[in-house]
Amino acid sequence: MTSLWQRIKNQKPWAKVLEIQAIFLMMVGAALAVGGKVSVDHTNTLEFCVSCHEMKDNNYAEYSHTIHAKNRTGVKAICSDCHVPHEFIDTMIRKARASNDVLQHMLGTIDTKEKFEARRLEMAKKVWLRMKQTDSKECRNCHDVKAMDPEMQGKTAQTQHKKLLNGSRTCIDCHYGIAHKEPEGGVEPQDVLDEATHKQPG
């Protein structure tokens, strides 16, 4: 550090200013990078996800009784495992879009059980469609179809999982009620997913 300061002192005034500015900008950049990483990691924790009562009293209450929360092996998936992409750029995009959740919290859009149920289908559709578009990438971070043992599955599961291998089906096509209650209102999740498939180009 001393030699760096000596080098700066021996330079011309304009060069000193530029070098000091460059060092300052690098330090700011490093601080932002570290701060950003800490923030992303914190917002991916279960504690953060259930810090607002909308999630704690509805989504988390349902999830806590499912196999993703408690099972014989003790392996669990938390909110961010299923709802936040693992790749950096996709994570940043998802976090930016999630800022709308903060806005809706402040507006009280789903701050009661009744309001939540009234909008459950709308919210579920968004998640179903996103997972359809990503080929259920979040599921595949933990579940590897090639590593499955068909002999330990029922006949229907064997048939459907073969479709995963050839690309004609994706996880969310069948497992849309795996962690949360299905919405009421006469709309079948599969109809929503099939409609999304027809809208996709190609």
Secondary structure, DSSP 8 states (H G I E B T S, - for coil): -HHHHHHHHTS-HHHHHHHHHHHHHHHHHHHHHHHHHHHHHHHTSHHHHTSSHHIIIIIIHHHTTSTTTS-TT-----HHHHHS-SSHHHHHHHHHHHHHHHHHHHHTTT-SHHHHHHHHHHHHHHHHHHHHHTTSHHHHTT--GGG--GGGS-HHHHHHHHHHHHTS--GGGT-TTSSS----SS--HHHHHHHHHHHS--
